[in-house]
């Protein structure tokens, strides 16, 4: 097995012990981390909305959508590393564990540099493509330009956090992101509220705080004699591990990208249907949704980590048990948020601004899109279980069907063709989740989920 002293410092064996206890103690720090990480853009939106107005809110919303695509893409690719790390931990393959960590870090550093350069040239055409309102175009460009400089920190934090979570450690990422988020809020108040720097100041605060989280993560790993020492000579790529990372992570990466892009198209529809106030209203609704979905997303990722280690250890029954518990928890939490937003939409939206048109547009959108809350717990949790077993190709195909054949077409059909406006656009969201859930149920009945896609020899290292 992997060295026990090292495990005590860095990770945890999720293939042993009580399933409920492991799931709770792993998921709670992860949940808190996700809440805090999502508060980055929510804090930007809240502070910008209160001190700078609707145009700046629209800029933060649209710019964040573009950055969200890149972040979700890298989270998806990192998932390949997380699953492999978890399975190698479960199988006790110490050599492969070190190789996959080294390969993942090196690959993501190189990718962040390439994507930063490409995006600087494409940012203006992208903003025009998604119909950014003229009133907020300049601020959106400034916001996006600054956040692009921080891509290496976005990639870096998500990669290092994914590695720690794959090893069963969800506590340290919580500590790092908490410090980072507090820093972000303080900088937001200074740059936006005091110096009136608008969306540009919000972006600067976000990038600075993300850089801090990466620095803290690296320092922790170095102090605890982590598998990777972050020296220049240590950066290398192992071909066999790179293939496995792409085999497992690329489908999730593409899945996340397609999902994010579909929501960007929806942002473009909103810009066309309602303009700047609709953009701000839908953005505010989206920030609430990001909080509401955090518990389920955290539970899904926790299920993935637990499933990966238990698939690697040949304990699929424990993975199934964890999935059932996680789904029940997610249903209870997400359904509570559904009731809250259906009864009290206006007070929630007023947290982001007082513009009457913004609030009216936000309510129109959220009263139809909120039905997604009833389906998401099942989709996220079961997908997390399947990803842990390496079934990422299925989740990719399902996501493509959801985004391309359902979400965007239904949003356009109801919102634009039938002229239902924001209400119609909102109904496209739960329609896509319903299609995904149907395909998942069919896949479970086939029994193919019982197979561990990642085939490796359980090499034992001291």
Buried (B, 14 or more C-beta within 10 A) or exposed (E): BBEEEBBEBBBBBBBEEEBEEBBBBBBBBBBBBBBBBBBBBBBBBBBBBBBBBBBBBBBBBBBBBBBBBBBBBBBBBBBBBBBBBBBBBBBBBBEBBBBBBBBBBBBBBEBBEEBBEEBBEEBBEBBEEBBBBEBBBBBBBBBBBBBBBBBBBBBBBBBBBBBBBBBBBBBBBBBBBBBBBBBBBEBBBEBBBEEEBBBBBBBBBBBBBBBBBBBBBBEBBEEEEBBBEEEEEEBEBBEEBBEBBBBBBBBBBBBBBBBBBBBBBBBBBBBBBBBBBBBBBBBBBBBBBBBBBBBBBBBBBBBBBBBBBBBBBEBBEBBBBBBEBBBEBBBEBBEEBBEBBEEEBEEBBBBBBEBEBBBBBBBBBBBBBBBBBBBBBBBBBBBBBBBBBBBBBBBBBBBBBBBBEBBBBBBBBBBBEEEBBBBBBBBBBBBBBBBBBEBBEEBBEEEEBEEBBBEBEEEEBE
